[in-house]
Amino acid sequence: MSNLTSTLKLQHWFVSNLLEAAQWIGVGKPEAQRKLKAAKAHLLAHFKLEDTLLYPVLLEAAETNVELKRTLE
């Protein structure tokens, strides 16, 4: 799980950097548009990773952990 957590954090950082770069360049410029499209692709991959590897584990753990269940709800 710690490897997954590290991967997810790295993905957050990467997408954040792409979005900041696009903002600094100016979202109407072609280079910024490329960065936004890359950010979208990375976000979709990130969400898929969360959906397939993170949330099933959290939901299973929530069956025996009331605090976690409340958080997830």
Residue frames relative to the residue before (quaternion, step in Angstrom):
aa qw qx qy qz dx dy dz
M 1.0000 0.0000 0.0000 0.0000 0.00 0.00 0.00
S 0.6341 0.5385 -0.3545 0.4268 3.61 0.99 -0.72
N 0.6118 0.5301 -0.3523 0.4697 3.60 1.11 -0.62
L 0.6346 0.5141 -0.3207 0.4797 3.58 1.02 -0.79
T 0.6453 0.5191 -0.3200 0.4602 3.57 0.93 -0.88
S 0.6501 0.5093 -0.3112 0.4703 3.59 0.95 -0.85
T 0.6456 0.5200 -0.3139 0.4629 3.57 0.98 -0.85
L 0.6700 0.4973 -0.3024 0.4609 3.58 0.89 -0.92
K 0.6431 0.5163 -0.3212 0.4655 3.60 0.98 -0.81
L 0.6472 0.5129 -0.3138 0.4687 3.57 0.98 -0.84
Q 0.6409 0.5140 -0.3201 0.4718 3.57 1.01 -0.78
H 0.6107 0.5381 -0.3484 0.4649 3.61 1.01 -0.76
W 0.6657 0.5087 -0.2954 0.4590 3.55 0.89 -1.00
F 0.6684 0.5191 -0.3008 0.4397 3.58 0.90 -0.95
V 0.6754 0.4779 -0.2917 0.4800 3.58 0.87 -0.94
S 0.6267 0.5384 -0.3320 0.4551 3.58 0.98 -0.81
N 0.6606 0.5037 -0.3064 0.4647 3.58 0.95 -0.85
L 0.6316 0.5239 -0.3327 0.4647 3.59 1.01 -0.78
L 0.6791 0.4898 -0.2922 0.4621 3.58 0.91 -0.89
E 0.6432 0.5081 -0.3234 0.4727 3.59 0.99 -0.77
A 0.6421 0.5196 -0.3261 0.4599 3.58 0.96 -0.83
A 0.6471 0.5142 -0.3180 0.4646 3.58 0.95 -0.85
Q 0.6430 0.5221 -0.3204 0.4597 3.56 1.00 -0.80
W 0.6845 0.4851 -0.2889 0.4611 3.59 0.89 -0.90
I 0.6469 0.5101 -0.3190 0.4687 3.58 1.03 -0.76
G 0.4571 -0.6296 0.4818 0.4032 3.55 1.00 -0.90
V 0.4278 -0.7777 0.3975 0.2328 3.54 -0.29 1.30
G 0.6406 0.5405 -0.3392 0.4271 3.60 1.14 -0.35
K 0.6026 0.5808 -0.3543 0.4172 3.59 1.22 -0.31
P 0.6357 -0.5788 0.3573 0.3650 3.59 -1.08 0.73
E 0.6495 0.5112 -0.3340 0.4531 3.64 0.89 -0.81
A 0.6443 0.5063 -0.3170 0.4776 3.59 1.01 -0.77
Q 0.6256 0.5344 -0.3350 0.4592 3.59 1.02 -0.76
R 0.6309 0.5202 -0.3294 0.4722 3.60 1.03 -0.76
K 0.6566 0.5046 -0.3089 0.4677 3.57 0.98 -0.85
L 0.6459 0.5152 -0.3219 0.4623 3.60 1.00 -0.76
K 0.6469 0.5037 -0.3182 0.4760 3.58 1.01 -0.79
A 0.6359 0.5091 -0.3269 0.4791 3.59 1.04 -0.76
A 0.6324 0.5271 -0.3289 0.4627 3.59 0.99 -0.81
K 0.6374 0.5272 -0.3247 0.4585 3.58 0.97 -0.82
A 0.6645 0.4994 -0.3040 0.4655 3.59 0.90 -0.93
H 0.6712 0.4907 -0.2975 0.4692 3.59 0.94 -0.85
L 0.6323 0.5280 -0.3306 0.4606 3.59 1.04 -0.74
L 0.6521 0.5100 -0.3185 0.4617 3.57 0.93 -0.84
A 0.6476 0.4979 -0.3133 0.4843 3.59 1.00 -0.79
H 0.6263 0.5415 -0.3182 0.4617 3.56 1.07 -0.80
F 0.6635 0.5006 -0.3018 0.4670 3.58 0.89 -0.91
K 0.6367 0.5249 -0.3273 0.4604 3.58 1.01 -0.82
L 0.6384 0.5220 -0.3183 0.4676 3.58 1.00 -0.82
E 0.6482 0.5068 -0.3123 0.4749 3.58 0.96 -0.85
D 0.6837 0.5048 -0.2890 0.4407 3.56 0.87 -0.97
T 0.7531 0.4090 -0.2263 0.4630 3.59 0.95 -0.79
L 0.8105 0.2936 -0.1379 0.4877 3.60 0.99 -0.75
L 0.7323 0.4333 -0.2478 0.4632 3.60 0.97 -0.75
Y 0.7413 0.4575 -0.2651 0.4133 3.58 0.56 -1.10
P 0.6180 0.5269 -0.3802 0.4426 3.66 0.92 -0.61
V 0.6497 0.5042 -0.3137 0.4746 3.60 1.00 -0.78
L 0.6595 0.5032 -0.3094 0.4649 3.58 0.95 -0.85
L 0.6624 0.5068 -0.3105 0.4561 3.58 0.93 -0.85
E 0.6366 0.5152 -0.3225 0.4747 3.56 1.03 -0.75
A 0.6673 0.4921 -0.2990 0.4724 3.58 0.94 -0.86
A 0.6297 0.5582 -0.3313 0.4269 3.58 1.09 -0.69
E 0.5372 0.6278 -0.4037 0.3929 3.59 1.20 -0.36
T 0.7822 0.2725 -0.1514 0.5394 3.59 1.13 -0.58
N 0.7011 0.4015 -0.2529 0.5323 3.59 1.29 0.06
V 0.3298 -0.7903 0.4862 0.1741 3.57 -0.23 1.29
E 0.6286 0.5381 -0.3349 0.4508 3.61 0.97 -0.82
L 0.6749 0.4841 -0.2908 0.4749 3.57 0.87 -0.95
K 0.6189 0.5430 -0.3414 0.4533 3.59 0.99 -0.79
R 0.6564 0.5022 -0.3077 0.4715 3.59 0.92 -0.88
T 0.6484 0.5262 -0.3144 0.4516 3.57 0.96 -0.85
L 0.6946 0.4792 -0.2774 0.4593 3.55 0.92 -0.89
E 0.6305 0.5176 -0.3442 0.4649 3.56 1.11 -0.60
